[in-house]
Amino acid sequence: FRVSKAEMHIIEMVPRPLSSILLLGRSGTGKTTVLVFRLFSAWLARYQHSHEHLQAVFVTASATLKEQVSRTFRKLQAAAMTDADDAAAVAAATTRDPDTLVNLSPATFPLFTTTRQWLMLLDASVAEPFFVRGPDGRLAGGGGGADDSEIQDWDGIGLEVDLQGWTDDEGDEYEDEDEQAEDDDDDMDWEAQADAAEADETAAAADGEQQEVVTAAGAAANRQQQKQRIGRRKKRHGDDDDADNQQQQGTGKHWPSREVTYAGAGGWRG
C-alpha cells in the first residue's frame, strides 16, 4: 500500500506544542488511511523501544469500518512483531471484543470499537452500571427483556458487512490498480491543463493582433471621415461664395467682401 506525500506529512506530523489534530476531508480522501498508519507508527515506536503496546482506542460509528480498520492494523502489527510469544498474546487478546475495560490485557491495545460498544464498555467498567447486566458483566437485557443481540439498531449503523473478498490480497491488488489509474488521471489532468494554458496564450496573442488591426482600421476610417467632412464644409462655403457673386452681378449692388483678420509674425493683418 502506498501513501501520498501529503498523507505521509500528516502521518509523521508532531504538533509543537503537543495537541490534537483535526483532520477534515470529504469521503474517499484518505482520512482513515492516515489515521491507521499514524496509529501504527505510534504503536511501532513504543513496541520497538520497550516491547509495550500503545494504550490507544480507535472509535468509529460504523461496525463495518471498525472491523476493516482493525483487520488492517492487525496485519501490520503481525508483520512487525518478531517475538512469537508477543504475537500469540495479541492473537489471544483480540479473538473477541471485550465486555469491560477492567483488568483488560495490555495486548488488547490498540483497541478498536464502535461508539455503541465504547459506551457499553464504559458502562460495564463503573461500579454501578446504568444498563442491567448479568454476573459475568454482559448485558442482561435491552430494557424490554431482549438480550443484547436483539437490541434494535434503527439506522443499521451497527450492522457489520462482510467485505472479506475486498480486503485480502486480491483487494490490495484492486487498490493498486485504482491508485495507478488515479496517478494516470492526474498526469492527464496536468497535461490537459498545460495544453489549455498554451491554447489560452495563443488565443490571447491572436486577439491582441486582431485588436491592433481593428485599431489601425478604425483610425484610418476616422481620418477618412474627417477628410470627407472637411471637403463637404469647403464645398458648402464655396457654393455660398458663388451664390453671393451671382447675386451681386445680377443686382448691380456691391456686397462687402468677407474679411479675415489674423495675427501673424508681422502684426495684425486685414
ZATORRO-749005 format. One record per residue (C-alpha): x, y, z; residue number from 0. Coordinates in pm, 1 decimal, always signed. Layout:
residues N
PT/X/Y/Z/k
PT/X/Y/Z/NUM
...
This chain:
residues 270
PT/X/Y/Z/k
PT/+0.0/+0.0/+0.0/0
PT/+133.6/+342.0/-95.2/1
PT/+52.3/+676.9/+59.9/2
PT/+93.0/+1017.6/-98.0/3
PT/+337.8/+1283.6/+17.0/4
PT/+54.7/+1484.1/+172.8/5
PT/-65.9/+1177.2/+365.0/6
PT/+286.9/+1093.8/+480.5/7
PT/+327.4/+1450.7/+604.9/8
PT/+21.9/+1408.9/+828.7/9
PT/+126.3/+1060.4/+939.8/10
PT/+464.4/+1188.8/+1057.3/11
PT/+334.3/+1520.1/+1194.6/12
PT/+430.4/+1604.0/+1554.7/13
PT/+247.8/+1920.8/+1669.7/14
PT/+454.4/+2161.5/+1880.9/15
PT/+330.6/+2209.4/+2144.3/16
PT/+166.1/+1867.6/+2155.0/17
PT/-201.5/+1890.4/+2070.3/18
PT/-482.6/+1704.8/+1899.2/19
PT/-513.6/+1701.2/+1519.4/20
PT/-845.3/+1776.2/+1349.6/21
PT/-838.8/+1621.5/+1001.7/22
PT/-1117.2/+1733.1/+768.3/23
PT/-1197.1/+1596.5/+423.3/24
PT/-1474.3/+1453.9/+209.2/25
PT/-1533.0/+1082.9/+160.9/26
PT/-1250.7/+894.1/-7.2/27
PT/-975.3/+1149.1/+57.5/28
PT/-771.4/+916.0/+281.6/29
PT/-861.2/+1030.0/+633.9/30
PT/-894.7/+674.1/+768.2/31
PT/-578.7/+564.4/+588.8/32
PT/-381.4/+844.6/+751.6/33
PT/-526.6/+760.5/+1092.2/34
PT/-443.8/+388.0/+1067.3/35
PT/-83.5/+444.7/+961.0/36
PT/-37.2/+719.5/+1217.9/37
PT/-166.2/+482.1/+1486.8/38
PT/+60.0/+203.8/+1361.7/39
PT/+364.1/+434.0/+1358.9/40
PT/+298.9/+532.8/+1721.3/41
PT/+248.9/+170.6/+1825.4/42
PT/+563.8/+57.6/+1641.6/43
PT/+779.1/+324.9/+1805.9/44
PT/+654.9/+220.9/+2152.7/45
PT/+692.2/-151.6/+2080.9/46
PT/+1043.7/-125.4/+1939.6/47
PT/+1153.9/+86.1/+2234.4/48
PT/+1007.9/-111.7/+2526.0/49
PT/+803.7/-402.9/+2385.2/50
PT/+495.3/-238.3/+2528.1/51
PT/+167.6/-186.7/+2346.7/52
PT/+30.6/+160.9/+2281.9/53
PT/-269.1/+232.7/+2506.7/54
PT/-491.3/+383.4/+2236.4/55
PT/-854.6/+340.6/+2134.3/56
PT/-999.0/+369.7/+1784.3/57
PT/-1369.5/+464.2/+1794.3/58
PT/-1598.5/+485.0/+1492.4/59
PT/-1974.7/+479.5/+1441.7/60
PT/-1968.0/+211.8/+1169.4/61
PT/-1925.5/-152.2/+1272.0/62
PT/-1801.3/-237.5/+922.0/63
PT/-1535.6/+34.0/+925.2/64
PT/-1426.4/-70.4/+1272.7/65
PT/-1378.9/-430.0/+1156.7/66
PT/-1186.4/-334.7/+842.3/67
PT/-955.9/-92.3/+1025.8/68
PT/-890.5/-349.3/+1298.5/69
PT/-807.1/-616.4/+1041.0/70
PT/-568.6/-386.6/+853.9/71
PT/-390.7/-281.6/+1171.3/72
PT/-353.1/-639.0/+1296.2/73
PT/-190.7/-738.6/+966.8/74
PT/+64.6/-459.8/+1000.9/75
PT/+116.5/-546.6/+1366.3/76
PT/+173.1/-915.8/+1296.7/77
PT/+430.7/-833.8/+1030.6/78
PT/+621.8/-606.8/+1269.5/79
PT/+635.2/-841.0/+1570.9/80
PT/+931.7/-1079.4/+1572.7/81
PT/+861.0/-1232.5/+1913.2/82
PT/+635.6/-1538.7/+1884.3/83
PT/+511.1/-1502.0/+2241.5/84
PT/+404.1/-1142.4/+2180.6/85
PT/+226.9/-1243.2/+1860.6/86
PT/+44.1/-1522.9/+2042.8/87
PT/-59.5/-1288.9/+2325.2/88
PT/-202.3/-1036.0/+2080.3/89
PT/-388.3/-1309.0/+1889.6/90
PT/-543.1/-1442.4/+2211.7/91
PT/-639.4/-1096.5/+2339.9/92
PT/-804.1/-986.3/+2016.1/93
PT/-1003.0/-1300.8/+1940.9/94
PT/-1327.7/-1138.2/+2060.5/95
PT/-1442.6/-795.0/+2166.1/96
PT/-1402.2/-724.4/+2539.6/97
PT/-1701.9/-675.6/+2769.8/98
PT/-1530.6/-437.0/+3011.3/99
PT/-1221.1/-224.5/+3045.8/100
PT/-1148.0/-366.3/+3391.6/101
PT/-840.1/-592.7/+3401.2/102
PT/-808.1/-569.5/+3023.2/103
PT/-492.7/-729.7/+2885.3/104
PT/-233.9/-477.7/+2754.8/105
PT/-209.0/-689.3/+2438.7/106
PT/-566.2/-587.2/+2353.1/107
PT/-447.5/-236.0/+2273.7/108
PT/-479.0/-52.6/+2049.1/109
PT/-849.2/-122.1/+2099.6/110
PT/-1088.7/-93.8/+1805.7/111
PT/-1454.5/-37.3/+1886.3/112
PT/-1774.2/+130.4/+1772.1/113
PT/-1933.7/+421.1/+1955.0/114
PT/-2205.5/+189.8/+2086.1/115
PT/-1954.4/-70.0/+2204.8/116
PT/-1741.5/+201.7/+2366.2/117
PT/-2043.2/+330.2/+2558.0/118
PT/-2119.4/-23.0/+2681.2/119
PT/-1755.2/-76.2/+2779.7/120
PT/-1755.3/+241.7/+2985.3/121
PT/-2084.5/+145.4/+3146.8/122
PT/-1954.0/-201.6/+3233.1/123
PT/-1638.8/-54.3/+3387.6/124
PT/-1807.1/+164.0/+3651.7/125
PT/-1908.3/+41.8/+3996.1/126
PT/-2280.2/+89.6/+3934.0/127
PT/-2365.5/+31.8/+3566.0/128
PT/-2663.9/+205.6/+3415.2/129
PT/-2764.6/-92.2/+3198.3/130
PT/-2880.9/-415.6/+3359.8/131
PT/-2606.5/-678.6/+3348.7/132
PT/-2558.0/-1037.2/+3444.3/133
PT/-2299.5/-1184.2/+3685.4/134
PT/-2041.0/-1201.2/+3404.1/135
PT/-2079.7/-830.9/+3329.1/136
PT/-2261.4/-879.1/+2999.4/137
PT/-2586.2/-703.5/+2922.2/138
PT/-2878.0/-890.2/+3073.5/139
PT/-3147.7/-715.2/+2869.4/140
PT/-3226.4/-431.2/+2634.2/141
PT/-3482.9/-257.3/+2851.9/142
PT/-3772.9/-467.2/+2722.5/143
PT/-3645.0/-807.2/+2819.2/144
PT/-3446.1/-858.1/+2498.5/145
PT/-3084.8/-964.3/+2508.6/146
PT/-2800.3/-765.5/+2355.9/147
PT/-2832.0/-924.7/+2012.8/148
PT/-3197.4/-819.8/+1990.6/149
PT/-3145.9/-452.2/+2074.6/150
PT/-3286.7/-268.7/+1776.4/151
PT/-3045.9/-85.2/+1550.4/152
PT/-3276.3/+157.9/+1373.9/153
PT/-3022.1/+314.0/+1137.0/154
PT/-2830.7/-7.5/+1070.3/155
PT/-2500.7/+150.4/+1165.1/156
PT/-2420.1/-140.0/+1393.8/157
PT/-2457.4/-385.2/+1107.4/158
PT/-2127.9/-539.9/+1008.1/159
PT/-2090.5/-604.8/+636.0/160
PT/-1857.3/-884.9/+531.5/161
PT/-1600.1/-733.5/+294.3/162
PT/-1351.8/-1019.2/+318.1/163
PT/-1335.5/-1055.1/-59.1/164
PT/-1228.0/-693.4/-90.3/165
PT/-976.8/-677.3/+192.2/166
PT/-748.2/-972.5/+120.2/167
PT/-453.3/-975.2/-119.2/168
PT/-688.7/-959.1/-414.2/169
PT/-841.7/-645.0/-267.9/170
PT/-494.1/-493.0/-230.8/171
PT/-436.2/-561.9/-596.8/172
PT/-754.6/-376.5/-682.5/173
PT/-637.9/-86.6/-469.3/174
PT/-303.9/-76.3/-652.4/175
PT/-486.1/-67.7/-985.8/176
PT/-712.2/+211.0/-862.7/177
PT/-411.0/+409.7/-741.5/178
PT/-235.1/+362.0/-1074.8/179
PT/-547.4/+477.9/-1254.0/180
PT/-563.7/+784.0/-1028.0/181
PT/-196.7/+859.6/-1099.5/182
PT/-263.5/+830.4/-1474.2/183
PT/-563.8/+1059.6/-1439.9/184
PT/-350.3/+1311.5/-1250.9/185
PT/-87.1/+1302.3/-1527.0/186
PT/-356.2/+1352.6/-1789.8/187
PT/-501.9/+1639.9/-1589.1/188
PT/-162.1/+1814.0/-1574.4/189
PT/-110.4/+1763.0/-1948.6/190
PT/-459.5/+1890.1/-2023.0/191
PT/-401.1/+2194.4/-1805.6/192
PT/-70.3/+2266.3/-1981.1/193
PT/-234.7/+2234.2/-2324.8/194
PT/-520.5/+2458.6/-2215.4/195
PT/-276.5/+2720.4/-2083.9/196
PT/-82.7/+2715.6/-2412.9/197
PT/-406.3/+2746.3/-2611.7/198
PT/-513.5/+3042.2/-2395.8/199
PT/-180.1/+3216.2/-2460.1/200
PT/-213.3/+3160.1/-2836.5/201
PT/-570.2/+3286.6/-2835.2/202
PT/-467.7/+3591.1/-2632.1/203
PT/-188.2/+3670.3/-2878.0/204
PT/-426.6/+3631.5/-3172.0/205
PT/-680.2/+3856.4/-3001.7/206
PT/-406.8/+4115.3/-2945.0/207
PT/-314.1/+4111.0/-3314.4/208
PT/-677.2/+4139.0/-3414.1/209
PT/-725.0/+4430.3/-3177.6/210
PT/-422.8/+4606.3/-3331.8/211
PT/-564.1/+4552.7/-3683.6/212
PT/-906.0/+4676.3/-3577.1/213
PT/-748.9/+4980.6/-3407.9/214
PT/-547.6/+5069.2/-3718.1/215
PT/-851.9/+5024.0/-3941.5/216
PT/-1060.7/+5238.5/-3708.4/217
PT/-801.9/+5517.2/-3714.1/218
PT/-788.8/+5510.4/-4094.2/219
PT/-1167.7/+5523.6/-4112.4/220
PT/-1174.4/+5820.2/-3873.8/221
PT/-919.9/+6006.7/-4084.9/222
PT/-1123.6/+5937.1/-4396.6/223
PT/-1440.9/+6063.0/-4230.4/224
PT/-1264.5/+6381.2/-4119.2/225
PT/-1142.3/+6442.7/-4475.9/226
PT/-1493.3/+6395.4/-4608.2/227
PT/-1639.9/+6637.7/-4350.9/228
PT/-1373.5/+6899.5/-4435.9/229
PT/-1442.1/+6853.6/-4806.5/230
PT/-1817.0/+6894.6/-4758.5/231
PT/-1758.3/+7206.1/-4545.1/232
PT/-1530.2/+7359.1/-4809.1/233
PT/-1776.8/+7278.2/-5083.0/234
PT/-2062.9/+7434.6/-4886.2/235
PT/-1864.7/+7759.0/-4828.1/236
PT/-1761.7/+7769.8/-5193.7/237
PT/-2121.9/+7736.4/-5306.6/238
PT/-2219.7/+8021.8/-5074.4/239
PT/-1948.3/+8248.5/-5224.6/240
PT/-2061.7/+8165.2/-5577.7/241
PT/-2418.9/+8247.7/-5487.1/242
PT/-2315.8/+8584.7/-5341.2/243
PT/-2117.2/+8672.9/-5652.1/244
PT/-2404.3/+8581.4/-5875.8/245
PT/-2641.9/+8793.8/-5664.6/246
PT/-2405.6/+9092.2/-5682.9/247
PT/-2374.4/+9066.1/-6057.7/248
PT/-2748.8/+9038.1/-6108.3/249
PT/-2847.4/+9336.3/-5893.6/250
PT/-2550.5/+9564.7/-5954.6/251
PT/-2512.1/+9606.5/-5582.2/252
PT/-2184.8/+9576.9/-5400.5/253
PT/-2168.7/+9332.1/-5120.1/254
PT/-1891.1/+9372.6/-4869.6/255
PT/-1636.8/+9104.7/-4919.3/256
PT/-1561.2/+8871.8/-4632.3/257
PT/-1258.5/+8991.3/-4445.9/258
PT/-1045.7/+8776.9/-4220.9/259
PT/-824.4/+8935.8/-3962.4/260
PT/-544.4/+8732.9/-3811.0/261
PT/-226.3/+8791.8/-3621.2/262
PT/+97.5/+8686.3/-3780.3/263
PT/+464.6/+8742.4/-3720.1/264
PT/+445.3/+9088.8/-3876.0/265
PT/+149.2/+9204.6/-3667.0/266
PT/-220.5/+9220.5/-3723.9/267
PT/-335.3/+9197.0/-4086.0/268
PT/-672.1/+9251.0/-4252.7/269
